[in-house]
């Protein structure tokens, strides 16, 4: 599964950047690849710097298709970065996070650092952070929730509002 999804992501990125047709691998039609799934694709440069990260929270398409779509979006449509160029292709590391369905969480006790990603929805805005972000940044649960609020364009304490919806999810992480 890991090799198939990473290969699909890499192929999708290269096809989009180089303007060629995608070349799906034979294993992309396996049952695990065509079941509905949601994913995030994260691109990093060789020095570890983030180069793009885009994902889907809802399992609305086959998993391999989710990975392909998110990979292209991370490479070409992350608004924080210019589009990936052909000269960068050999210098990108691809990581995929396959998401479990989100579940409502009691905050802050229902959020386990390193295990849960968070989704905060409030006032028509939504902020999402993957599980590894809190541990990479050294945040406690309240800082993790505050940063998810900021990502949504909300005040950092918005997660405390009873009208805010907080959900958690887990990921199966795979990287090159």
N, C-alpha and C positions, 0 to 999 in steps of 0.2 A: 504494500500500500504506500509506504513512504517513498520508495523510488518512483513509483508510478505518478504520484501527485507532484513530487518535486520536478520530475521530467515534464509533466504537463505544464506546470507553472513556467519553467524555463523556456519550453517551446513556445508557449503563448506570448511571452515577453519578446523573445527573439523575432517571432513572426510579425508582431505588431511594430517593433522598432525598425526591422529591416524591410518591411513591406512585402513579406512573402506569405504564402498560405500556411496555416498551422499544419503540423504533421503529427496527429494523435497516434500514440502507441497502442499496440494491440491490447494491452492489459487495461486500457481505459474503459473497456466495455464490460469489465468484471462486475459482478453484483455489488460489491462494496463501493465501486466507483460511481454507479448509476443510481444508488439510493439517494434520496433527498438529503442534502447536507448544507451547512453554513460554514464559511471559512473566512479567515483573514490572511492576507499575504503581506509579509514584511520584507522589505528590501534594505540591505545595509551595504555600505561600501567596505572595502578591505580593512579600513581603519576602525570599523565598527559603527561609524556614524549612520544614522537613519537616512535612508534615501527615498522611502515611500512606504506607506502602510494603508491599505484599504481593505474593508471587509464587509461581510453581510451577516446580519444577526438572525435572519429567518431562513430556515431550510426550505427554499422554494424552487430549487432546481437540483439536478444531479450534482453530487459532491464534486466530481471532476470538472464539471462546467462552472461551479462556483469558484473553484481554485483558478481556472483559466481566466474567468472574468475579473476576479479580484487581482490577479497577477498583472493583467494588462492595465487595470485601473491604477494600481500602485505605481506602475512604471510611467504611465502617461498622464494620469488625471489627479494625482494627489495635489491639492491646491497649494501645499506648502513648498513644493519643489518644481523646478522645470522638468519637462519630459526627459526620460532617460534617453541617451544617445547611443548610437552604435559603438562608439569608442568606450563606453562604460560597461558594456555587456560582460566582458571578461572579469570585471572587478566587482560584480554584484554577488552578494550572498542572499539566497532566498530562504525564507522561513515561512512555514504554513502552520496556522493554528486552526484545527477543526473543532468547532464549537458544539457543546451540548446545548439542548434547548434551555433558554433562560427560565429561572424560577424566582418568584418574589422572595425577598429577603428582609428579615428584621435587621435594622441597623442600630448600632454598629455590630452587635453580637453575631449576626448571621453572615458576616463577611470574613472569610478566612484568607489571610494574606498568603500569596504564593499559590493558592489553590483556586480562588475565585477571581474571575473578571467581574467588573461591575457595569451596569447600565443604569443611568439615572435619567428619568424622564420627568420634566416639570415645565409648566407654562409653555407647552408646545415645543420644547427643546429637548435634545437628548445628547448625553455624553457617555462615551464608552471607553473603558480602559481594559486591556488584556491583563491576565493574572500576573505575568512577570514584571509588569511596570512597577508595581509597588515594591517588590523586592529589589529590583535593579536600582530604584531611586532611594531605597532605605526609608520608605514612608511607613507610618503606622496606619491603622484602619481609617481614622478620621482624616488624615492627610490624603489618603487614597480617594476617599469619597469627595473631599474638597476639590481635588484635582479633576475628578470626573465632572463635577459641577462646573468648574472653570472651562473645561473643554466644551461643555454645552453652552457656554456664554452666560452661565448663571452665577450668582454670588456663591462663594465657597461654602456657606452654611445652608444652602438650599436643600441639601439632603435631609436636614432636620425638619423641614416643613411637612406636616402630616399629609399634604396633598401631593408631595413628591413620591414617585414610584421608583423603588430601588430593586433591581433584579440582579441575580448572580448567575454565572455560567462557568463551566470548566472547559479546558481545551486539551486536545491531544496535539502536542507540538512536534513538529518535524523540521529539520533544517539540514542544509548542505554542509 
